[in-house]
Every structure is written in C-alpha cells, then in structure tokens.
C-alpha cells in the first residue's frame, strides 16, 4: 500500500510482447549459457592437454584417461555451441552465387536451405534420442579406460541437434518473413 499520500502508477505488463518473443529471448539466453559452457570446456581441455604433456614427458607419469576425456570434451564443445554460432550467422558459408541474387531471392534460398536443415537436424536428433534410450536400457559402456556409459555421449549429440533444429526453425521463420516482405507484389 502506498503510504506517501501520492498516487504512483503501477507498471502495466506490456501485452504487445508475444509469447514466442519471450521464448525466443529465453532460448537466446540458453544458447549464450551453452556457449559459455563450451568456452569453459575449451579452457579445461587446454589445461588437461598441457597437464598430460607435462606429466608424460617431464615426470614420466602419463594420464591414461586424458585422450578419452579430451575426445568427449571436443564433441561436447561442438554440439553445445553450434546453435549459438548459427544464431550469430558466424558459420562457414559459401555464398558466392547467392550474393549475386536480389535480396528477395537470397531470402528465399536461405528459407529453403534452413527448412531442409531443420528437417535434417530433427531426423538426426530423433535417431540420436532413440539410440540414447536404447543404449541406456542396454547399459552399454564404452570399452575404454573410464568405461563411460555410451548413452551420455550420444545424448549430447541428440541435445545439440535438437537445439540446432530449433535455431534453424527460427532462422527459417526469419528468412520467410524477409522473403515475404521483399517479394514483388502481384498487381
């Protein structure tokens, strides 16, 4: 209750903000967090490799598990950061021919390729989730020094492909809107 005697207006929730915009913002923060985690893994990987080299060659005490952990970290880093890279459009592109097209046609090409990439990522994610579940039920372990359950490794791939497919869908939607706005209007 306001005890100062003045009527102060209460903030009114902005009804113009759509739920998809809110979800998009949340998803962007998740991507930022995953990119940060990928950076932390990169630093940890660098420290692990340096420690393994020093221990192997200067102290004659090799870390037998370092190569295996490094492999898992490399895969995890790639799948955790790939959707963030796509969101920023910093991935490798060969767009020599596409750049020759009009803005509208470029948007159409990107819409089509993003749609196809969304479908491919969803197919890979579905197969990886199925494989993850099957490996979990079977209790399969990677026959290596650490005997890490294989479903963890495949689960990272499934997760990464899922978030990548969501980002491709967002990209598809954005290029569709850009194409529709720039498409020539029929008279």
ROMARMI-467604 format. One line per 4 residues: number of its first residue (from 1); their letters; for each residue x negated, y, z of N, C-alpha, C. Coordinates in steps of 0.2 Angstrom, whole numbers. Atoms other than C-alpha are relative to their C-alpha. Layout:
NUM	A	X Y Z X Y Z X Y Z ~ ...
// end
This chain:
1	XXXX	-4 -6 0 0 0 0 -4 6 0 ~ 4 -6 0 -6 17 -4 2 5 6 ~ -1 -4 -6 -8 27 12 -3 7 -1 ~ 3 -7 1 -16 43 5 6 5 -2
5	XXXX	-5 -4 2 1 50 0 0 2 -7 ~ 0 -1 7 -4 51 -18 3 -6 -4 ~ -2 6 5 4 40 -32 -5 -1 -5 ~ 5 2 5 -10 32 -41 3 -5 -4
9	XXXX	-2 6 5 -6 22 -57 -3 -6 1 ~ 3 7 0 -9 4 -56 -1 -2 -7 ~ 2 3 7 -18 -4 -71 5 -5 -3 ~ -5 4 3 -6 -12 -83 -4 -5 -5
13	XXXX	4 5 4 -13 -28 -91 1 2 -8 ~ -1 -2 7 -16 -25 -110 3 -6 -3 ~ -4 5 3 -3 -35 -119 -2 -1 -7 ~ 2 1 7 -12 -32 -136 -6 -5 0
17	XXXX	5 5 0 -26 -44 -131 3 -7 -1 ~ -3 7 2 -21 -61 -139 -4 -5 4 ~ 3 5 -4 -24 -77 -130 -6 -3 -4 ~ 6 3 3 -36 -83 -144 -6 5 0
21	XXXX	5 -5 -1 -46 -67 -142 -4 -1 7 ~ 3 1 -6 -48 -71 -124 -4 -7 0 ~ 4 6 1 -53 -89 -128 -6 0 -4 ~ 6 -1 4 -65 -83 -141 -5 3 5
25	XXXX	5 -3 -4 -73 -72 -128 -3 -5 5 ~ 2 5 -4 -74 -87 -116 -5 -5 -3 ~ 4 5 4 -81 -98 -129 -7 3 -2 ~ 6 -3 1 -94 -85 -133 -5 0 6
29	XXXX	4 0 -6 -100 -84 -115 -2 -8 1 ~ 3 7 -1 -101 -104 -115 -6 -1 -5 ~ 6 1 5 -112 -103 -131 -6 4 3 ~ 6 -3 -2 -123 -90 -123 -3 -4 6
33	XXXX	2 4 -6 -124 -101 -107 -4 -6 -3 ~ 3 6 3 -129 -116 -118 -6 2 -3 ~ 6 -3 2 -142 -105 -127 -5 1 5 ~ 4 -1 -5 -149 -100 -111 -3 -7 3
37	XXXX	2 6 -2 -150 -118 -105 -5 -3 -5 ~ 5 3 5 -158 -123 -121 -7 3 0 ~ 6 -3 -1 -171 -110 -118 -4 -2 6 ~ 3 3 -7 -174 -117 -100 -3 -6 -2
41	XXXX	2 7 2 -176 -134 -108 -7 1 -4 ~ 6 -1 4 -189 -127 -120 -6 2 4 ~ 5 -2 -5 -199 -119 -106 -2 -7 4 ~ 2 6 -4 -198 -136 -96 -4 -5 -5
45	XXXX	3 4 5 -203 -145 -112 -8 2 -1 ~ 6 -3 1 -218 -134 -114 -5 -2 6 ~ 3 2 -6 -223 -137 -96 -2 -7 1 ~ 1 8 0 -221 -156 -97 -5 -2 -5
49	XXXX	5 2 5 -231 -157 -113 -7 2 2 ~ 6 -2 -3 -245 -147 -105 -3 -4 5 ~ 2 5 -6 -245 -157 -89 -2 -7 -3 ~ 2 7 2 -245 -173 -99 -7 0 -3
53	XXXX	6 -1 3 -260 -167 -109 -6 0 5 ~ 5 -1 -5 -270 -161 -94 -1 -7 4 ~ 1 6 -4 -266 -177 -84 -3 -6 -4 ~ 3 6 4 -270 -189 -98 -8 1 -2
57	XXXX	7 -1 3 -286 -181 -105 -5 3 6 ~ 5 -3 -5 -294 -172 -89 0 -4 6 ~ 0 3 -6 -288 -183 -75 1 -8 -1 ~ -1 7 2 -285 -200 -84 6 -3 4
61	XXXX	-6 2 -4 -268 -201 -76 6 2 -5 ~ -6 -2 5 -255 -201 -91 7 -1 3 ~ -7 0 -2 -237 -198 -88 3 -5 -6 ~ -3 5 5 -229 -214 -97 6 2 -2
65	XXXX	-7 -2 2 -212 -206 -97 1 7 -4 ~ -1 -7 2 -216 -189 -104 2 0 -8 ~ -2 0 7 -214 -194 -123 7 -1 0 ~ -7 1 0 -197 -201 -119 4 6 2
69	XXXX	-4 -6 -3 -191 -186 -109 0 6 -5 ~ 1 -6 5 -198 -174 -122 5 -1 -6 ~ -5 1 6 -188 -183 -136 7 2 2 ~ -7 -2 -2 -172 -181 -126 1 7 1
73	XXXX	0 -7 -1 -176 -163 -122 1 3 -7 ~ 0 -3 7 -179 -159 -141 7 -1 -3 ~ -7 1 3 -162 -167 -146 5 4 4 ~ -4 -4 -4 -153 -159 -132 0 8 -1
77	XXXX	1 -7 2 -160 -142 -136 3 2 -6 ~ -3 -1 7 -155 -143 -154 8 0 0 ~ -7 0 -1 -137 -148 -150 3 5 4 ~ -3 -5 -5 -134 -136 -136 0 7 -3
81	XXXX	1 -6 3 -140 -121 -147 3 1 -7 ~ -2 0 7 -134 -125 -164 6 5 -1 ~ -6 -4 1 -116 -117 -162 -2 8 1 ~ 2 -7 -2 -124 -101 -154 -4 3 -6
85	XXXX	4 -3 5 -136 -99 -169 5 1 -6 ~ -5 -1 5 -121 -101 -181 4 6 1 ~ -4 -6 -2 -111 -88 -172 -4 6 -2 ~ 5 -6 1 -126 -76 -174 -2 0 -8
89	XXXX	1 0 7 -127 -81 -193 -8 0 -1 ~ 7 0 1 -146 -84 -190 -3 -7 -2 ~ 2 7 3 -146 -102 -198 -4 1 -7 ~ 3 -1 6 -156 -105 -213 5 -1 -6
93	XXXX	-5 0 6 -146 -101 -229 -4 1 -6 ~ 3 -1 6 -150 -102 -247 6 3 -4 ~ -6 -3 3 -138 -89 -254 -2 5 -6 ~ 2 -4 6 -147 -83 -270 5 1 -5
97	XXXX	-6 0 5 -132 -87 -281 6 4 3 ~ -6 -3 -3 -119 -82 -268 -1 7 1 ~ 0 -7 0 -126 -65 -266 1 4 -6 ~ -2 -4 6 -123 -61 -284 7 1 -1
101	XXXX	-8 -1 1 -104 -63 -282 2 6 4 ~ -3 -6 -4 -92 -50 -276 1 -2 7 ~ -2 1 -7 -88 -48 -258 6 -5 1 ~ -6 5 -1 -71 -57 -260 -2 -7 -2
105	XXXX	2 7 2 -79 -72 -269 -5 -3 5 ~ 5 3 -5 -93 -73 -256 4 -2 6 ~ -4 2 -5 -80 -74 -243 4 -6 -1 ~ -4 6 2 -70 -87 -252 -5 -6 0
109	XXXX	5 6 -1 -86 -98 -254 -2 -1 7 ~ 1 2 -7 -90 -96 -236 6 -3 4 ~ -6 3 -3 -72 -100 -231 0 -7 -2 ~ 0 7 3 -73 -116 -242 -5 -4 4
113	XXXX	5 3 -3 -90 -121 -235 1 -1 7 ~ -2 1 -8 -85 -118 -217 5 -5 1 ~ -6 5 -1 -69 -128 -219 -3 -7 -1 ~ 3 7 1 -79 -143 -226 -5 -1 6
117	XXXX	4 2 -6 -92 -141 -212 4 -1 6 ~ -5 1 -6 -78 -140 -199 2 -7 0 ~ -2 7 0 -72 -157 -205 -5 -5 1 ~ 6 5 -1 -89 -165 -206 -2 0 7
121	XXXX	2 0 -7 -93 -159 -189 5 -4 5 ~ -6 4 -4 -76 -166 -182 -1 -7 -1 ~ 0 7 1 -79 -183 -190 -6 -2 3 ~ 6 2 -4 -97 -184 -183 2 0 7
125	XXXX	-1 0 -7 -91 -179 -166 5 -5 2 ~ -5 5 -2 -76 -191 -166 -4 -7 0 ~ 4 6 0 -88 -205 -171 -5 -1 6 ~ 5 0 -6 -101 -200 -158 4 -1 7
129	XXXX	-4 1 -7 -87 -199 -144 2 -7 0 ~ -1 8 0 -82 -217 -149 -6 -4 2 ~ 6 4 -1 -99 -223 -149 -3 1 7 ~ 1 -2 -7 -102 -214 -132 4 -5 4
133	XXXX	-5 4 -4 -87 -223 -125 -2 -7 0 ~ 2 7 1 -92 -240 -132 -7 -1 4 ~ 6 1 -4 -110 -238 -125 1 0 7 ~ -2 0 -7 -103 -233 -108 3 -6 2
137	XXXX	-3 6 -2 -92 -248 -107 -4 -6 0 ~ 4 6 1 -105 -260 -113 -6 1 5 ~ 6 -1 -5 -118 -252 -100 -6 -1 -4 ~ 6 1 4 -131 -252 -114 -5 6 3
141	XXXX	6 -5 -2 -148 -244 -108 -5 0 -6 ~ 6 -1 5 -162 -238 -120 -5 -4 3 ~ 5 5 -3 -175 -252 -118 -7 4 0 ~ 6 -4 -1 -189 -239 -113 -2 0 7
145	XXXX	3 -1 -7 -199 -234 -98 5 2 5 ~ -5 -3 -4 -185 -224 -90 7 -4 0 ~ -7 4 0 -170 -236 -95 6 5 1 ~ -5 -5 0 -159 -221 -98 6 -3 -3
149	XXXX	-6 3 3 -141 -226 -102 1 4 -7 ~ 0 -3 7 -139 -223 -121 6 5 -1 ~ -5 -5 1 -122 -215 -119 -1 7 1 ~ 1 -7 -1 -129 -200 -112 -3 4 -6
153	XXXX	3 -3 6 -140 -197 -127 5 2 -6 ~ -5 0 5 -125 -200 -139 5 5 2 ~ -5 -5 -3 -114 -189 -128 -2 7 -1 ~ 3 -7 1 -125 -174 -130 1 1 -8
157	XXXX	-2 -1 7 -123 -176 -149 7 1 -1 ~ -8 -1 1 -104 -178 -148 2 7 3 ~ -2 -7 -3 -103 -162 -137 -3 5 -5 ~ 3 -5 5 -115 -152 -149 4 0 -6
161	XXXX	-4 -1 6 -105 -157 -164 7 2 1 ~ -7 -3 -2 -88 -153 -155 -1 8 0 ~ 0 -8 0 -94 -135 -151 -2 3 -7 ~ 2 -3 6 -102 -133 -168 7 0 -5
165	XXXX	-6 0 4 -85 -138 -176 5 5 2 ~ -4 -6 -3 -76 -125 -165 -3 6 -3 ~ 3 -6 3 -88 -112 -171 1 0 -7 ~ -2 0 7 -86 -117 -189 7 2 -1
169	XXXX	-7 -2 1 -67 -116 -187 0 8 1 ~ -1 -8 -1 -69 -98 -180 -3 3 -6 ~ 3 -3 6 -81 -94 -195 5 -1 -6 ~ -5 1 6 -68 -102 -207 5 6 1
173	XXXX	-5 -5 -1 -55 -91 -199 -2 7 -2 ~ 2 -7 1 -65 -75 -200 -1 1 -8 ~ 1 -1 8 -70 -78 -219 7 0 -3 ~ -6 0 3 -52 -82 -223 3 7 0
177	XXXX	-2 -7 -1 -47 -65 -216 -3 5 -4 ~ 4 -5 4 -61 -56 -225 2 -1 -7 ~ -2 1 7 -56 -65 -241 7 3 -2 ~ -7 -2 1 -38 -61 -240 1 8 0
181	XXXX	0 -7 0 -41 -43 -236 -4 3 -6 ~ 3 -2 6 -53 -41 -251 2 -3 -6 ~ -2 3 6 -44 -52 -263 4 5 -4 ~ -3 -5 4 -37 -42 -278 8 -2 1
185	XXX	-7 1 -1 -18 -39 -276 3 -1 -6 ~ -4 1 6 -6 -45 -289 5 5 -1 ~ -4 -6 1 4 -31 -297 7 -3 -1
// end
